[in-house]
C-alpha cells in the first residue's frame, strides 16, 4: 500500500493541476484493474466464457458485475502515438556525426544548402513536409532558434523537452513513466531473474549547492547514452530488415534524476528523569 501511495501521489498532483475530477480518474483506475484481471485470467484460463469472465473479474477486483460489464464494452482503442517528425529531426541533429563537431553538437547549422544544413537534416527525415514548416515548429517549441541576420539555426536545448506543448509533454510523461513502471513491476513479479534493467543510486546528505554538479553529471551521461544508442538502433533496424527478421519488438531506454529537500530529521525524544 505504501508503494502504491508513493506512485499515485504524483499522478494525483498532475490530475489536480490539470482540472481532472476524481470521478474520471476513478473510472480509469477501475478500467486498469479490470484489464489486469482479464490478462491474468486469460493467461490461466483461455477457455473461460464471457459471462464467467465477468464474474471472476468482479471477484478478483471487488468491482461489482454491473461496473465490470459497463467498463468492458468493446471500444476502439486509440493507436499508440508515433514519434513526431520534430522529435526525429531534433534527435538526429543531436546524434548524427554529420551534424556534430567531435563529441560536441554543432552550435549552428545553415538554414539552407548542402549538408550539413538544417534543410538537409529535415529532408533526411521526411520529403513530405517542407523544412521551413519543421523549423517553424521547432522554434515554436523553443527547441531551436533561427537567427535571420546570419540565416543560421541554433540548438537551444540538449534534450527534447517540448515546453509550451502540453499535449506533447503529457504524451512523453505517459510513455516514459508507463514503461519505467512496467519494467519495475515486472521485475518485482518475476519468478526468476528480473527481465529489465531498473536501478538507481540515491543520497539524502547533499546540499542544494551540490545539486548543480549532480545535474551536470546526469546531462553528460545522457548525452553519451543518446549519442551511442540512436546510431546503434538505426544500424540494428537496417540489419534486421536486411536479414528478414520479424521486427515486432520495441524498446525505451531512459535516464532520470529527481531531487528535493529531504524530510527534516526528527529531534531525539527527551525522557523525563
C-alpha positions as CSV (number, residue, x, y, z in Angstrom):
1,X,0.0,0.0,0.0
2,X,2.9,2.4,0.8
3,X,4.4,1.7,-2.7
4,X,1.1,2.4,-4.4
5,X,0.6,5.6,-2.4
6,X,4.1,6.8,-3.4
7,X,3.3,6.1,-7.1
8,X,-0.3,7.6,-7.0
9,X,0.5,10.9,-5.3
10,X,2.4,12.4,-8.2
11,X,-0.4,11.3,-10.5
12,X,-3.0,12.9,-8.3
13,X,-0.9,16.1,-8.3
14,X,-1.0,16.1,-12.1
15,X,-4.7,15.4,-12.2
16,X,-5.5,18.2,-9.8
17,X,-3.2,20.6,-11.7
18,X,-5.0,19.8,-15.0
19,X,-8.5,20.0,-13.5
20,X,-9.3,16.3,-13.8
21,X,-12.0,15.3,-11.4
22,X,-11.8,12.3,-9.2
23,X,-14.8,10.5,-10.9
24,X,-12.9,10.4,-14.3
25,X,-9.7,9.2,-12.6
26,X,-11.7,6.6,-10.7
27,X,-13.1,5.1,-13.9
28,X,-9.5,4.9,-15.3
29,X,-8.3,3.1,-12.2
30,X,-11.3,0.6,-12.5
31,X,-10.5,0.0,-16.2
32,X,-6.9,-0.7,-15.3
33,X,-7.9,-3.2,-12.6
34,X,-10.3,-4.9,-15.0
35,X,-7.7,-5.1,-17.8
36,X,-5.1,-6.5,-15.4
37,X,-7.5,-9.1,-14.0
38,X,-8.6,-10.0,-17.6
39,X,-4.9,-10.6,-18.6
40,X,-4.3,-12.8,-15.6
41,X,-7.5,-14.8,-16.1
42,X,-7.0,-15.3,-19.9
43,X,-3.4,-16.4,-19.3
44,X,-4.6,-19.2,-16.8
45,X,-8.0,-19.9,-18.3
46,X,-8.1,-19.1,-22.0
47,X,-11.3,-21.1,-22.5
48,X,-13.2,-19.0,-19.9
49,X,-16.7,-18.0,-21.2
50,X,-17.5,-14.2,-21.3
51,X,-20.2,-14.4,-18.6
52,X,-17.9,-16.4,-16.3
53,X,-15.1,-13.9,-17.1
54,X,-17.2,-11.0,-15.8
55,X,-17.9,-12.9,-12.5
56,X,-14.3,-13.8,-12.0
57,X,-13.1,-10.3,-12.7
58,X,-15.6,-9.0,-10.2
59,X,-14.4,-11.5,-7.6
60,X,-10.8,-10.6,-8.1
61,X,-11.1,-6.8,-8.2
62,X,-14.1,-6.2,-5.9
63,X,-15.7,-4.1,-8.7
64,X,-19.4,-5.1,-9.0
65,X,-20.5,-7.0,-12.1
66,X,-22.5,-4.1,-13.5
67,X,-19.5,-1.9,-13.4
68,X,-17.3,-4.6,-15.0
69,X,-19.9,-5.1,-17.8
70,X,-20.1,-1.3,-18.4
71,X,-16.3,-0.9,-18.5
72,X,-15.6,-3.9,-20.7
73,X,-17.8,-3.0,-23.6
74,X,-15.8,-3.1,-26.8
75,X,-14.3,0.3,-27.7
76,X,-11.9,1.3,-30.4
77,X,-8.6,1.8,-28.7
78,X,-6.6,4.8,-30.0
79,X,-3.4,3.9,-31.8
80,X,-0.2,4.4,-29.8
81,X,1.3,7.8,-30.6
82,X,4.1,7.8,-33.1
83,X,7.2,9.9,-32.6
84,X,6.6,13.3,-34.2
85,X,8.7,14.5,-37.1
86,X,10.1,17.3,-35.0
87,X,11.2,14.7,-32.4
88,X,13.1,12.8,-35.2
89,X,14.7,16.0,-36.6
90,X,15.9,17.1,-33.2
91,X,17.2,13.7,-32.2
92,X,19.1,13.2,-35.4
93,X,20.7,16.6,-35.0
94,X,21.9,15.5,-31.6
95,X,23.2,12.1,-32.6
96,X,24.2,12.0,-36.2
97,X,28.0,12.6,-36.6
98,X,27.3,14.6,-39.8
99,X,25.9,17.3,-37.6
100,X,28.4,17.2,-34.8
101,X,31.9,18.5,-34.3
102,X,33.9,15.8,-32.5
103,X,32.0,15.0,-29.3
104,X,30.1,18.3,-29.3
105,X,26.8,19.1,-31.0
106,X,27.3,21.8,-33.7
107,X,26.3,25.1,-32.3
108,X,24.5,26.2,-35.5
109,X,23.5,24.9,-39.0
110,X,22.9,27.0,-42.1
111,X,19.2,27.0,-42.8
112,X,19.6,26.0,-46.4
113,X,22.1,24.4,-48.7
114,X,24.0,21.1,-48.9
115,X,24.7,19.0,-45.8
116,X,25.3,19.8,-43.1
117,X,22.4,22.2,-43.1
118,X,19.0,22.3,-41.5
119,X,17.4,21.8,-44.9
120,X,19.4,18.6,-45.5
121,X,18.7,17.4,-41.9
122,X,15.0,17.9,-42.3
123,X,14.9,16.2,-45.7
124,X,16.8,13.2,-44.3
125,X,13.7,12.7,-42.1
126,X,10.9,13.4,-44.5
127,X,10.3,14.6,-48.0
128,X,6.6,15.3,-47.3
129,X,6.9,18.3,-45.0
130,X,8.8,21.4,-46.1
131,X,11.9,22.1,-44.0
132,X,10.6,25.6,-43.1
133,X,7.5,24.1,-41.6
134,X,9.6,21.8,-39.4
135,X,11.8,24.8,-38.5
136,X,8.8,26.9,-37.5
137,X,7.5,24.2,-35.2
138,X,10.9,23.6,-33.5
139,X,11.1,27.4,-33.0
140,X,7.6,27.5,-31.5
141,X,8.6,24.7,-29.1
142,X,11.6,26.7,-28.0
143,X,14.0,23.9,-29.1
144,X,15.9,25.8,-31.8
145,X,16.4,29.5,-32.7
146,X,16.6,30.9,-36.2
147,X,19.0,33.9,-36.5
148,X,17.8,35.8,-39.5
149,X,20.8,38.0,-39.8
150,X,23.1,35.0,-40.5
151,X,20.4,32.6,-41.7
152,X,21.6,30.0,-39.2
153,X,19.6,27.7,-36.9
154,X,20.9,27.2,-33.4
155,X,20.0,24.4,-30.9
156,X,18.6,25.8,-27.7
157,X,18.4,22.6,-25.7
158,X,20.3,19.3,-25.5
159,X,17.2,17.2,-24.8
160,X,13.7,17.1,-26.4
161,X,11.5,18.8,-23.8
162,X,8.7,20.5,-25.7
163,X,7.9,23.4,-23.5
164,X,4.7,25.1,-24.5
165,X,3.3,21.9,-26.0
166,X,1.3,20.5,-23.1
167,X,-0.1,17.6,-25.2
168,X,3.4,16.6,-26.3
169,X,4.7,16.8,-22.7
170,X,1.8,14.6,-21.4
171,X,2.5,12.1,-24.2
172,X,6.1,11.8,-23.1
173,X,5.1,11.6,-19.5
174,X,2.7,8.7,-20.1
175,X,5.1,6.8,-22.4
176,X,8.2,7.3,-20.2
177,X,6.7,6.8,-16.8
178,X,4.5,4.0,-18.1
179,X,7.4,2.0,-19.5
180,X,9.6,2.7,-16.4
181,X,6.8,1.4,-14.1
182,X,6.2,-1.6,-16.3
183,X,9.8,-2.5,-16.0
184,X,9.8,-2.1,-12.2
185,X,6.6,-4.1,-11.7
186,X,7.6,-6.9,-14.0
187,X,10.9,-7.2,-12.1
188,X,9.1,-7.4,-8.8
189,X,6.7,-10.1,-10.1
190,X,9.3,-12.1,-12.0
191,X,9.8,-15.6,-10.6
192,X,13.4,-15.8,-12.0
193,X,15.9,-13.2,-12.8
194,X,14.5,-9.6,-13.3
195,X,13.9,-9.2,-17.1
196,X,14.5,-5.5,-17.2
197,X,17.3,-3.1,-16.1
198,X,15.9,-0.8,-13.5
199,X,18.4,0.6,-10.9
200,X,19.0,3.9,-9.1
201,X,21.6,5.5,-6.8
202,X,20.5,7.9,-4.1
203,X,21.7,10.0,-1.2
204,X,20.0,12.3,1.3
205,X,23.1,14.0,2.7
206,X,23.8,16.6,0.0
207,X,23.4,20.4,0.0
208,X,21.4,22.4,-2.5
209,X,24.7,23.8,-3.9
210,X,25.8,20.2,-4.8
211,X,22.8,19.7,-7.0
212,X,24.3,21.6,-9.9
213,X,27.2,19.1,-10.1
214,X,24.8,16.1,-9.9
215,X,22.6,17.6,-12.7
216,X,25.7,18.2,-14.8
217,X,26.8,14.6,-14.3
218,X,23.4,13.3,-15.4
219,X,23.4,15.5,-18.5
220,X,26.8,14.3,-19.6
221,X,25.8,10.6,-19.2
222,X,22.6,11.2,-21.1
223,X,24.4,12.8,-24.0
224,X,26.8,9.8,-24.1
225,X,23.9,7.4,-24.0
226,X,21.9,9.2,-26.6
227,X,24.9,9.5,-28.9
228,X,25.6,5.8,-28.7
229,X,22.1,4.3,-28.6
230,X,20.5,6.1,-31.5
231,X,23.1,5.1,-34.2
232,X,23.1,1.5,-32.8
233,X,19.3,1.2,-33.0
234,X,19.4,2.6,-36.6
235,X,22.1,0.1,-37.6
236,X,20.2,-2.8,-35.9
237,X,16.9,-1.8,-37.7
238,X,18.7,-2.0,-41.0
239,X,20.4,-5.3,-40.2
240,X,17.1,-6.8,-39.1
241,X,15.4,-5.6,-42.3
242,X,18.3,-7.0,-44.4
243,X,18.1,-10.4,-42.8
244,X,14.3,-10.6,-43.0
245,X,13.8,-10.8,-39.2
246,X,10.4,-10.2,-37.7
247,X,10.6,-6.6,-36.4
248,X,7.9,-6.8,-33.7
249,X,9.9,-5.6,-30.6
250,X,10.0,-2.1,-29.1
251,X,12.4,-0.7,-26.6
252,X,12.7,2.5,-24.5
253,X,15.9,3.4,-22.7
254,X,15.7,6.3,-20.2
255,X,17.7,8.1,-17.6
256,X,16.1,10.1,-14.9
257,X,17.1,12.2,-11.9
258,X,15.0,13.7,-9.1
259,X,15.9,15.9,-6.2
260,X,14.0,17.7,-3.4
261,X,14.6,18.8,0.2
262,X,14.9,15.7,2.5
263,X,12.4,15.4,5.3
264,X,13.6,17.2,8.4
265,X,15.4,14.8,10.8
266,X,13.4,14.1,13.9
267,X,14.9,15.5,17.1
268,X,15.8,12.9,19.7
269,X,13.0,12.5,22.2
270,X,13.9,13.7,25.7
271,X,13.0,11.4,28.5
272,X,11.9,12.6,31.9
273,X,14.2,11.9,34.8
